[in-house]
Amino acid sequence: MEIGLVNALGEKIFETRLKPTVSIDPAAAAVHGISDDELLRAPSWPDIAPQLQHHIGWRPLVIFNADFDTRILKQTAAAHNAPASWLDTLTVYCAMRLAAGHYGPTNRYGTISLSDAVSQAGLSWTGEAHSAVTDAVMTAQVVNNIAGYWHELQCEMNDDAGSEPA
């Protein structure tokens, strides 16, 4: 497992890999390029959870596939019998749902992949796809792209409202 946390500008705040409690599925290893051997000396969840909680603080989180990622974090904590109630107190927004609503869904689940959202936004990947920090950076860029569109639209609407005859 890998965790990457960036700020709204896409600047890295926190990054770590975690020692798994079970062997990595070969299909997952093929996608992420992370093997069991690479994680032998990685910290475990109890080692990093306080740091992660500190870095998040009371800030809202924007996660591309929020339901999946928060479920994995809770399962990881449970696998270590570690307290995870703080995860339930987080304010979490799903960038995947936002992107699917803005660009339109691109799959049979009614959602959109991060790579499709990046493409729809006209962005270029920076870094290695499927690494936690790169995915977080690209999520921030997609959300900023959508926010920029809505900001421009709001400005245009305000300009149009000001130019209407009295």
C-alpha positions, 0 to 999 in steps of 0.5 A: 500500500502507498499513501500520498497526500498533497495540498490544493496546489499539488505540493507533496505533504506526506508520502509513504509505502506501508508493509502489507499484512497480506501478500500483494495480489499479482494483478495489483503488483502489475498495476502499481509496480510494487512488490512484497519484497520492496515493502519488507522494510516499510513502516506499518499502519500503526507507525504512520497513522499518527503522522497521517492524522497530524498532516490531515488535521481538520482539513477536508480531503479530496480523494479521487475514489473516496469510497474505495480509499477510505474503505482501504484505510479502515481495513488497514487499521482494522488489520492492525487492531489500530484505532480508526475512529478518527477516519470517520471524523474526516470531511471527504469529497470524491473527485471521481464523482465530481469529475464524472458529473463535470466531464461525463461518465466514461465507464459502465459504473457511471464514473470516470477513471483518473486517466480519463479525467486528466485527459478530459481536462487537457492535462498531462501526467507528471510523474508515474501513473498509479503512484500515490503522490502522482495520482494525488497531484493529478487529482488536485489538477483535475479539481483545480481545472473544474474549479477554474471552469466554474469560476470563469462561468460565475464571472461571465454570469456576473458580467452579463448581469451587470450589462443588462438594461435597467 
